[in-house]
Amino acid sequence: MDTLSDLLRRAGATDARVRQLIQRPPWSMTYADPPALTVFATFGGSAMLRLEDVPAVPPTRLAAGDIALVAHSARHTISDDLATPPQVLIRGGRKQLLGGSRTQAVMEARLAPRTWGDGLPGATRVLRGMFQLSGEAGRRLLAMLPPLAVIPAGPRTGAALDLLAGEAARDEPGQDAVLNRSLDLVLVLALRSWCASIGPADPSWYAALTDPSIGTALDQLHTDPARPWTVAELADVAGMSRAAFAARFARLVGQPPMAYLTDWRMTLAADLLREEAATTVAAAARAVGYQDAFAFSVAFKRAKGVSPSRWGREEDPVAAEAAVR
């Protein structure tokens, strides 16, 4: 499995919820406890997106066809204009009307003809996809992303959005599955487009994934993390000399090959210990390539700051927060 697909799957980024908003100006919605990763896609009209808890990120206007990825934000507002005060607050899955009286409240709903809003000419249509990431793999994915990444409308993302919009207009059996898979496609294409648009400032992780040699080696590490890899074996996979491979891997990934492998193994083991109650320390050690449970425990404590047995007894704060929401 390729590295990005593996990380998205393990982080839970393939289990999304989709909502849509159709409303004429003026309208404004504030999300007080959004999920770890949110995707906004604007289909008609335009919208202003403001991260209220990340002042370093300026408000951004989304034109039709634009996609925004929001991470690291615990409160953000989307509206027709910055001057429009919030009319609806969404917290804990509940909607609260804020001040003033309007004949038509701004509302969000599950996709299908049962959509809130009037849908008249001049209305803005926004789809919102919510990914509740989990575990250490989720944290790893979030660490790769900025608070806000905006992907301008383009032919590749446009085709995926057309598919999503077309399905949103139907109310047929299996719609949720199609919508979720379509949103998965939008997320991956948006990540690709965003990274490609940055140019020389590409995050090191994406530069590594797209490098033919280093990307191949990373894919092998994710496909079989328990294998007793050596730098020489990975260099052979990459088709490079050992010295050249080690230097290029460290430059693109940000750490030496064996350090990356150890970090990834600890990520996998951490999620195993918390997600599967029956997983013992010895079983987790074997699953990530350690035959010696003691050596594994030492490596795990060095990486996570606590012993694997204690880690397994503690509740995942990300999962606990998601349960509250």
CORKA-V599864 format. One record per backbone hydrogen bond with DSSP energy under -1.0 kcal/mol. NH is the residue of the N-H (numbers start at 1). CO is the residue of the C=O. Records with the same first field share a line. If there is no record, write none. Layout:
NH=CO, CO
//
This chain:
6=2
7=3
8=4
9=5
10=6
11=7
12=9
13=8
15=12
17=130
19=128
20=109
21=126
23=124
29=78
30=88
31=76
32=90
37=131
38=70
39=129
40=68
41=127
42=66
43=125
44=125
47=62
48=79
49=60
50=77
52=75
53=75
54=51
57=54
60=49
62=47
65=42
66=63
67=151
68=40
69=149
70=38
71=147
76=31
77=50
78=29
79=48
80=27
84=81
87=28
88=28
89=96
90=30
91=94
94=91
96=89
98=87
109=20
115=113
123=120
124=23
125=44
126=21
127=41
128=19
129=39
130=17
131=37
133=131
134=11
138=134
139=135
140=136
141=137
142=138
143=139
144=141
145=142
149=69
151=67
158=154
159=155
160=156
161=157
162=158
163=159
164=160
165=161
166=162
167=163
168=164
169=165
170=167
175=172
178=174
179=175
180=176
181=177
182=178
183=179
184=180
185=181
186=182
187=183
188=184
189=185
190=186
191=187
192=188
193=189
194=190
195=191
196=192
197=193
201=198
202=199
207=203
208=204
209=205
210=206
215=211
216=212
217=213
218=214
219=215
220=216
221=217
222=218
223=219
224=220
227=224
229=227
234=230
235=231
236=232
237=233
238=234
240=235
245=241
246=242
247=243
248=244
249=245
250=246
251=247
252=248
253=249
254=250
260=256
261=257
262=258
263=259
264=260
265=261
266=262
267=263
268=264
269=265
270=266
271=267
272=268
273=269
274=270
275=271
276=272
279=276
284=280
285=281
286=282
287=283
288=284
289=286
290=285
296=292
297=293
298=294
299=295
300=296
301=297
302=298
303=299
304=300
305=301
311=307
312=308
314=310
320=316
321=317
322=318
323=319
324=320
325=321
//
